[in-house]
Amino acid sequence: MRSQFEQICRLYILFLGCAVLSAKRTAILTINSPDGDIIDCLNMRDQPAFDHPLLRNHKIQEIPTNLPNGIDTFSWQVWHRNGTRCPEGTIPIRRHNGTTWFPAGVEATLGHEYAIGGLGSPPPKIYGIKAVMNVWQPTVERTDEFSLGQVWVTAGSYTSKDLNSIEAGWQVYPQLYLDYQPRLFILWTTDAYTRTKCYNLRCPGFVQTNRNIVIEGAISPTSIFGGVQMDLTIQIWKEAKPGHWWLGVGFSNGTLIAPVGYWPTEIFTRLTDHAEKVEWGGEIVNDNISGRHTTTQMGSEYLSGNVKAAYMRDLQIAVDIGSFQPVYDLKVAATNPTLYSIEKLSNTSFLYGGPEHGAAVHLDSMLFYLFVTATKRRESHHLSKPSSPVLSIHLRIGIVKAAAFCAATAIQRLRAVAPRLRVEQFDSLSKCGVTVNQSLGHGSKAFVGSALVAEALAIRSARNCAL
C-alpha cells in the first residue's frame, strides 16, 4: 500500500503543477538512445496517466475511432537509431531524474513572447486542428528559457481562470530536458495555469497508446538553411465517443500521421464537448535577468520577412467531428514584432521567427573597433606617452566586452554543431569563457599605456567573432 505521505505528494504534484513523483514502475525493457536518453518501456496500464484520481478506473482506448488516413512509420526521433522498439502492450517513456518545478499562475506566462496565427471569425464549435511546421534548433540563451513551435486548442478564459488548453509541437527547453535538442512535447491545463501545468507524461493526464514515439523524444534531423526542410505534422481531433482529444504526429510527409494517445475528456472542465479557439505559432521566454532582452531565438532565428524564416503550412480545423477543412480566415499577430515577427502568406500558411541577434554581435565588435581606431588616430603623435587613466579604463572595458561576445558566440555555435552536449558541459564552457575574459581584463593593465596593443586585441576579438 502507498503511504499517506506519498498520496499527499501525488495530490500536491497534480494540483500545483510540478512534475510527477512516480511510484516505482517496472520497465519491461530499457533502451539506450544514442543521445544519452534512457527510454523505459512500461506496461501501458502502468503509465503516469492513471495516477490521476479521475482516471483510476479508466478504460484505455487503444485506437481512435476516426483513424487518420495512413500511418507514419518514418524514423525521426534520435532513439529510433538504436533499432530497438518497445514490445506490444507497452509504451516508451523518457527517464528523468528528480522532480522539476514549473511555476503556475502569473509566472507561467511572465516574459513569454509570441508570434501567432488564429481565426478572424472562429466557428462556434471547433473539433480539431492541424499544422505542418518545419523543425529547427534555435539557440536558447538561458537554461530556464525556451523556444517552441506549436498549436493550441482552448476553451474558457484567463479572466475567469477556467482556461482549458491542449498544446503540442516541438520545443527546446534546457531546464526541462537537460540539453538543447528540439523535442516533441505536449502540455495541458484546466485552470489557466494557476494550479495545473502538465508537461508531457510528467504528471497524470495524457494517455499514451503508441509504442514507437517518445513524448520528449529528440527530433532529428532538423531543417537546413537552403536545404531539406524537416516537417513535423501535428493533428489534434475530438472523438465522438467516448469523446477524448487525440494527438497524431507525422514527420516529413504532411499526410500520414501516427496516433500517439489522447487527453481523456474526464480531466477537462471546458473542453469536454468542443473547443472555442485554436492557434498556431511560435513562443519564447525572455527572462530579462541581465537587464536586456534575451538572445533566445524563435523558429529558424530569421524574421518573417526572410525566406529562411520558419514556417507553418497546411493549417486546418475541424468544424464537425472527423471533418477537417483548410483555414479560411487567418489572422496573425506578434507581441514583440521588432524581434519576433510573423507574416501571413495565405489563409493556410505563414512565416515566423527572429531575432537575428547574430548581427548585433558583429556590430558591437565593429563599433568598438571603430572607437579604438579613432582613439589611435587622435593619439598617433603621442604614442610614446601613457594614455590617460580614463581612456585606459574605457579600453579595458571594451576589450573585455568584445571577448565576452566572442565567448557567447562560440558557445552558441557549439550548441548548433554539437546538440548531444549536455547542459553541464555547456556550463563548463561558459565558466571557461568567463575565466578567459577575466584574464584578458587583468592582462590589459600591463599595457594600459598602449592604444596600439589595445587596438590589436580589439581587432583580434572582432575577427574571432566574425569567424
Secondary structure, DSSP 8 states (H G I E B T S, - for coil): ---HHHHHHHHHHHHHT---------EEEEEE-TTS-EEEEEEGGGSGGGGSGGGTT-----S-SS--SS------BGGGGG-----TTEEEEE---S------GGGGTTTEEEEEEEESS--S-B-EEEEEEE------SSTT--EEEEEEEEES-TTTT--EEEEEEEEE-HHHHSS---EEEEEEESSTTSS--EETTSSS--EE--SS--TT-BB-S---TTS---EEEEEEEE-SSS--EEEEEEESSSS--EEEEEE-GGG-SSSSS-BSEEEEEEEEE---TTSS-----BTTSS-TTSTTSEEEEEEEEEEETTEEEE-SSEEEEESSTTTSEEEEEETTEEEEEB--THHHHHHHHHHHHHHHHHHHHHTGGGTTS---HHHHHHHHHHHHHHHHHHHHHHHHHHHHH-TTS-HHHHHHHHHHHHHHHHHHHHHGGGGTT-HHHHHHHHHHHHHHHH-
